């Protein structure tokens, strides 16, 4: 079993206007084996098609610049590379693990937007945030950065960057690797 600990960044606007549809702009992931050892990493920008220009709010929140997005490939190409890297098409089992359901839902939404299959993520996802909070018997959700620090780790990298958030989530995931329910 491989665990794909991943995070996404998406287009965003201050105040979350309801008429604006978010799209994935970055995927970051670590592939962990059943012992929690890192087997590889994946990181890629994605060029959105509905709103190709990032808002100032989005650029400031994520530190992702417009030039990087303009040079990025489109979702179908990136997600196919991501699936291949993760081993979706191999005989080996993989479980996609993210901090909450947002990342899973965005992959499903963007797959639908681009007329692609999304069963690979619908049926193989672990909501680490929900299970972690259930384990701790907390009534309200805490953010990833706070949880990483509460677990005794230093939050490294850049907050709200997909690869950094995936690396930090992996610290918590590995610490409790025998406690997750798939």
URURPE-V814550 format. One record per pair of residues at least 6 apart in sequence whose ideal C-beta (glycine too) atoms are under 6 Angstrom apart, sorted by the first residue. I is the first residue (numbers start at 1). J is the second residue. D is the distance in whole Angstrom. If there is no record, write none. Layout:
I & J & D
I & J & D
This chain:
1 & 34 & 5
1 & 93 & 5
2 & 31 & 5
2 & 87 & 6
2 & 94 & 4
3 & 32 & 4
3 & 95 & 5
3 & 97 & 5
4 & 29 & 5
4 & 31 & 6
4 & 86 & 5
4 & 94 & 5
4 & 96 & 5
5 & 30 & 5
5 & 97 & 5
5 & 166 & 5
5 & 169 & 5
5 & 170 & 4
5 & 173 & 5
6 & 29 & 4
6 & 98 & 6
6 & 166 & 5
7 & 28 & 5
7 & 162 & 5
7 & 165 & 4
7 & 166 & 4
8 & 24 & 5
8 & 27 & 6
8 & 103 & 5
8 & 106 & 5
8 & 162 & 6
9 & 25 & 5
9 & 26 & 4
9 & 62 & 5
9 & 162 & 5
10 & 22 & 4
10 & 24 & 5
10 & 106 & 6
11 & 22 & 5
11 & 23 & 5
11 & 25 & 6
11 & 48 & 5
11 & 51 & 5
11 & 58 & 6
12 & 58 & 5
13 & 20 & 5
13 & 55 & 5
13 & 57 & 6
14 & 57 & 4
21 & 50 & 5
23 & 48 & 4
23 & 50 & 6
23 & 110 & 6
24 & 46 & 5
24 & 106 & 5
24 & 110 & 5
25 & 46 & 5
25 & 48 & 6
25 & 69 & 6
26 & 45 & 5
26 & 162 & 4
27 & 44 & 6
27 & 82 & 6
27 & 162 & 6
28 & 43 & 5
28 & 162 & 3
28 & 163 & 3
28 & 166 & 4
29 & 42 & 4
29 & 166 & 5
30 & 38 & 6
30 & 41 & 5
30 & 166 & 5
30 & 170 & 5
31 & 39 & 4
31 & 40 & 5
33 & 39 & 5
36 & 174 & 4
36 & 177 & 5
42 & 82 & 6
42 & 85 & 5
43 & 163 & 4
44 & 78 & 5
45 & 68 & 5
45 & 72 & 4
46 & 72 & 5
46 & 75 & 5
46 & 78 & 5
47 & 69 & 6
47 & 72 & 4
47 & 74 & 6
54 & 66 & 6
54 & 69 & 6
61 & 160 & 5
62 & 160 & 5
63 & 158 & 6
75 & 110 & 5
75 & 114 & 5
76 & 114 & 5
86 & 94 & 5
87 & 94 & 5
88 & 120 & 5
95 & 124 & 6
95 & 126 & 6
95 & 182 & 5
96 & 121 & 6
96 & 124 & 6
96 & 125 & 5
97 & 126 & 4
97 & 128 & 5
99 & 128 & 6
99 & 129 & 5
99 & 144 & 5
99 & 169 & 5
100 & 129 & 4
101 & 127 & 5
104 & 121 & 6
104 & 125 & 5
107 & 121 & 5
108 & 118 & 4
111 & 118 & 4
126 & 180 & 6
126 & 182 & 6
131 & 180 & 6
133 & 141 & 6
145 & 155 & 5
145 & 159 & 6
148 & 155 & 5
148 & 168 & 5
151 & 172 & 5
153 & 171 & 5
155 & 168 & 5
157 & 164 & 3
158 & 164 & 5
